[in-house]
Amino acid sequence: MKSRNKKPPTVSIIGVGRVGRTLAHALQSAGYRIVALVFHDSVSGRKSRKQFPEDAFPGAFLLGSVQLARLPPSDVILITTPDDAIAATAEQLAKAHPGEKRRAVMHTSGALSSEALAPLAAAGFSIASIHPLVAIDPADGDDALRGAFYCIEGQKAAVSSAKSIALDLGGTPIIIKPDKKALYHAGALLASPDLVALFDLAVELMVSSGVKWADARRMLLPLVESTVKNLNARPPASAITGTFARGDVGTVERHLKVLSDGKHKLPPDALAIYKLLGLRSLQLAKKNGLDRRKIAKIKQLLKD
């Protein structure tokens, strides 16, 4: 986008939470000009607005969500609200700014397609979605989005703008079909938020064994990091290690016994999660050439 415009591209951001704030800082660092930030009109939203450094984006309008009619002209509008608020925001924005001529507006939801912005398309906007596939930590500053992949779909003009944003932020644009967004996002959920949930369960099991919580966390983090390193170097079937990769029938029997004997105060879902992930691990072990007899024996144990 920047290469095609003499002036810095202008951006308005509706929704100044973790994603909106991070994108605002990253875009400004990449040479974009933030002309408006729209905060949610709630107690938490007003608190966030009071804590917001007004000199962070010189000249930018700081508005409430009921002030969309005051939104200044900009090349791109990013809707970074929670998913459940996107459709309502699109309707309000369409009513406040009818008759637009292909100005690009895009939301950042991973699960919703650009069809959530249908009222804006009817009002003349070019619509798209752009989802940064990264676990955002605002503490990382300008590095929070570095190297991210961006899932993009929508109408041609807005998609072009979204691609430029991804590239200007040092990322990689990936085009996806609108009807595949939910499936894409489910995969992303398993790889990141669900990984956090699984890690939490692993820590809890270790705590149940007598290890202190802080020690369990410190012990498991290097294990997770080494696993990610393996995944970065080879396919999952070759990267998997441990009990299921080796086909240790006796170890699986011991795990199942301790998870189900009721002698420990374990999370009620621990056994079910162990079995489900065990069956998936067996599929990977099979690809890696594990003995079929071991696979059959372990699979029977997991299904009993």
C-alpha angles and dihedrals in degrees: 000000000000094000091059097050130063091203121058111268112255124228136191118198122204110198118034101205127119095302096040095047093046093049091047093056094041094049092048090051088050092056102267121132117231107214101172141018118193117204127199114259098235137103091264090044093052090048091052090049092052090052092048114107103237092201092059091088109028114217095006119140112239105208141170122238091255089060100066090125087068093056107128123229114278138165093239135023116200119199106203099165123127112286095255091058098049099086093047091047090051091052093048092047092048091053092047095048111030122168098036117166108226097305105164119249123173138170127218101222116132095203102042126070125221088267086086085073095054094125089058092051088053088051091056103265123131106236135206143145126236119187120187105217098215138099099250120219110180089204088072090068114192090358093062092093100029113135094003124151115232120212107214136182138149142079120353102252095045092044089055090053091047092052090051091050091051092050094044089053090054093255138122121250117221120190118218135178114258094236091055097057096097091050091048091050093048088057091049090049092055092050098050123010092032089048087058090050091049091049089051090053091049090052091049092053090051091049088052088055090058102266116132115250095242091048092048091053093048091047096049100043095070088048091054091046092051090049091053088049090054091048090051090055103041145011118283093255090058095038097055115102138173136043101350094039089056096038094236100180095179092052092051089051091053092047093051092047095052093044093053108032095089094227094115131055095244129164108270092235096051096094095046092049091048091052096046094048090043091058090049090049090053089057089056092045089052090055088051092055103261114171110272093223091058090047092052093048094049093044090055091050091051093048096047 
